[in-house]
Amino acid sequence: MTKPITWTPDAKDALKRITGRLFATVTEAAAVLEQDPRTVRKAIIAGEIPAVRAGSTYRVPTKWIFEMAGVGGGDAAA
């Protein structure tokens, strides 16, 4: 299980944090995409961002995040 986020996210720290993982939290995805977490959550619900539901939260595939951010490093399973 992912630890609760207790840091002030910025894009660089969030990218380092999600490297090597298959999924990221909404807050981590929002930090990388430089959006508000509420905006990301609304986009997930609208089907604009791929995500899986984990209990009452959503997880965004890191591969998609890295593609949207235009950086490499999203191959956690490789």
Secondary structure as GFF3:
##gff-version 3
##sequence-region A 1 78
A	DSSP	alpha_helix	11	18	.	.	.	ID=ss1
A	DSSP	beta_strand	23	25	.	.	.	ID=ss2
A	DSSP	alpha_helix	26	33	.	.	.	ID=ss3
A	DSSP	alpha_helix	37	45	.	.	.	ID=ss4
A	DSSP	beta_strand	52	54	.	.	.	ID=ss5
A	DSSP	beta_strand	57	61	.	.	.	ID=ss6
A	DSSP	alpha_helix	62	69	.	.	.	ID=ss7
###
